[in-house]
């Protein structure tokens, strides 16, 4: 199961990278057409924004498990033993609740946009459920990653990747 989950997180990270390249391509094309021809392709600004949002949301699970999210560890670093474990469990349980709610809300938003035929207000009228899908997928991935971390904390006593525990913050 761990291998399957890691492949899922890696897939989301690859999709995040592809989205970043897509944002670069859209922005570069928009600048190039404006400089060369004096006109722009309708909707490129919107697509660049969608790609940037997809980049951010799809990278959430890998960033969480890699210890790359900003964490307020002032309290947990001072705590020792069982107190620290309890604080970790409390934080992970809160993370599971919040990330699961965020994933549910994101999936519901995609479904409602699809049902109500919500489109972008730009000239190209992109169906909004398409770019919102990356947000929902990233939020579901984050919820799975936080649940995975809670399970690892229960079973192994640690919930971060080896990379995160071996790296130091400067």
C-alpha positions as CSV (number, residue, x, y, z in Angstrom):
1,X,0.0,0.0,0.0
2,X,2.9,2.4,0.8
3,X,4.3,1.9,-2.6
4,X,1.0,2.6,-4.3
5,X,0.5,5.8,-2.2
6,X,4.1,6.9,-3.0
7,X,3.4,6.4,-6.7
8,X,0.2,8.5,-6.3
9,X,2.1,11.3,-4.6
10,X,4.8,11.1,-7.3
11,X,2.2,11.2,-10.1
12,X,0.7,14.4,-8.5
13,X,4.2,15.9,-8.3
14,X,4.8,15.1,-12.0
15,X,1.5,16.7,-12.9
16,X,2.5,19.7,-10.9
17,X,5.7,20.0,-12.8
18,X,3.8,19.7,-16.1
19,X,1.5,22.5,-14.9
20,X,4.4,24.7,-14.1
21,X,5.8,24.2,-17.6
22,X,2.3,24.9,-19.0
23,X,2.2,28.2,-17.1
24,X,5.6,29.1,-18.4
25,X,4.5,28.3,-22.0
26,X,1.3,30.3,-21.7
27,X,3.0,33.3,-20.2
28,X,5.8,33.2,-22.8
29,X,3.4,32.8,-25.7
30,X,1.3,35.7,-24.5
31,X,4.4,37.9,-24.2
32,X,5.7,36.8,-27.6
33,X,2.5,37.4,-29.5
34,X,2.1,40.8,-27.8
35,X,5.7,41.8,-28.8
36,X,5.7,40.4,-32.3
37,X,2.2,41.0,-33.6
38,X,0.7,43.5,-31.1
39,X,-2.2,41.2,-30.3
40,X,-2.8,38.5,-27.7
41,X,-4.5,35.2,-27.8
42,X,-7.7,35.3,-25.8
43,X,-7.7,33.5,-22.5
44,X,-3.9,32.9,-22.2
45,X,-3.8,34.9,-18.9
46,X,-6.6,32.7,-17.5
47,X,-4.9,29.5,-18.6
48,X,-1.6,30.6,-17.0
49,X,-3.5,31.3,-13.8
50,X,-5.1,27.9,-13.9
51,X,-1.8,26.2,-14.5
52,X,-0.2,28.1,-11.6
53,X,-3.1,27.0,-9.3
54,X,-2.7,23.4,-10.5
55,X,1.0,23.6,-9.8
56,X,0.4,24.7,-6.2
57,X,-2.4,22.3,-5.4
58,X,-0.9,19.2,-7.0
59,X,2.3,19.6,-5.1
60,X,0.6,19.7,-1.7
61,X,0.9,16.0,-0.8
62,X,4.6,15.7,-1.7
63,X,5.4,19.0,0.1
64,X,3.6,17.8,3.2
65,X,5.3,14.4,3.4
66,X,8.7,16.0,2.6
67,X,8.4,18.4,5.5
68,X,8.4,21.4,3.2
69,X,5.3,23.0,4.5
70,X,5.7,25.8,7.0
71,X,5.2,24.3,10.4
72,X,5.0,26.0,13.7
73,X,7.2,23.8,15.8
74,X,8.1,26.1,18.7
75,X,5.9,24.1,21.0
76,X,6.7,20.6,19.8
77,X,10.4,21.3,19.7
78,X,10.4,22.2,23.4
79,X,8.2,19.2,24.4
80,X,9.7,15.9,25.1
81,X,8.4,12.3,25.2
82,X,4.7,11.6,25.6
83,X,3.8,15.3,25.5
84,X,5.4,15.7,22.1
85,X,3.7,12.6,20.8
86,X,0.4,13.8,22.0
87,X,0.9,17.2,20.4
88,X,1.9,15.4,17.1
89,X,-1.3,13.3,17.3
90,X,-3.4,16.4,18.0
91,X,-1.9,18.3,15.1
92,X,-2.3,15.3,12.7
93,X,-5.9,14.7,13.8
94,X,-6.7,18.4,13.2
95,X,-4.9,18.1,9.9
96,X,-6.9,15.1,8.9
97,X,-10.1,16.9,9.8
98,X,-9.2,20.1,7.9
99,X,-7.7,18.5,4.8
100,X,-10.6,16.1,4.5
101,X,-13.1,18.9,4.7
102,X,-11.1,20.9,2.1
103,X,-11.0,17.8,-0.2
104,X,-14.8,17.3,0.2
105,X,-15.5,21.0,-0.4
106,X,-13.2,21.0,-3.5
107,X,-14.8,17.9,-5.0
108,X,-18.2,19.4,-4.3
109,X,-17.2,22.6,-6.0
110,X,-16.1,20.7,-9.1
111,X,-19.4,18.7,-9.2
112,X,-21.5,21.9,-8.8
113,X,-19.6,23.7,-11.5
114,X,-20.2,20.7,-13.8
115,X,-23.9,20.4,-12.9
116,X,-24.6,24.1,-13.2
117,X,-22.5,24.6,-16.4
118,X,-20.3,27.2,-14.7
119,X,-18.0,28.9,-17.3
120,X,-15.1,31.3,-17.0
121,X,-16.1,35.0,-17.5
122,X,-13.4,35.4,-20.1
123,X,-14.0,35.3,-23.9
124,X,-13.1,31.6,-24.2
125,X,-15.8,30.5,-21.7
126,X,-13.8,27.5,-20.3
127,X,-16.0,25.2,-18.2
128,X,-14.8,25.9,-14.7
129,X,-14.9,22.3,-13.6
130,X,-11.9,21.5,-15.7
131,X,-9.3,23.8,-14.0
132,X,-11.0,23.1,-10.6
133,X,-10.3,19.4,-11.0
134,X,-6.6,19.9,-10.3
135,X,-7.5,21.7,-7.1
136,X,-9.8,18.9,-6.0
137,X,-7.2,16.2,-7.0
138,X,-4.5,18.0,-5.0
139,X,-6.7,18.5,-2.0
140,X,-7.7,14.8,-2.0
141,X,-4.0,13.9,-2.3
142,X,-3.2,16.1,0.7
143,X,-6.0,14.5,2.7
144,X,-4.7,11.1,1.8
145,X,-1.1,12.2,2.7
146,X,-2.2,13.5,6.1
147,X,-4.1,10.3,6.9
148,X,-1.1,8.4,5.8
149,X,1.1,10.5,8.1
150,X,-1.3,9.8,11.0
151,X,-1.2,6.1,10.3
152,X,2.6,6.2,10.1
153,X,2.7,8.0,13.5
154,X,0.5,5.4,15.1
155,X,2.4,2.5,13.5
156,X,6.0,3.7,13.3
157,X,6.2,6.7,15.6
158,X,7.2,9.1,12.9
159,X,5.3,10.7,10.0
160,X,7.8,12.5,7.9
161,X,10.0,11.2,5.1
162,X,13.6,10.4,5.8
163,X,14.5,13.4,3.6
164,X,12.7,15.8,5.9
165,X,14.1,14.5,9.1
166,X,17.7,14.5,7.8
167,X,17.6,18.0,6.3
168,X,18.1,21.1,8.4
169,X,16.3,24.4,8.2
170,X,18.7,27.3,7.7
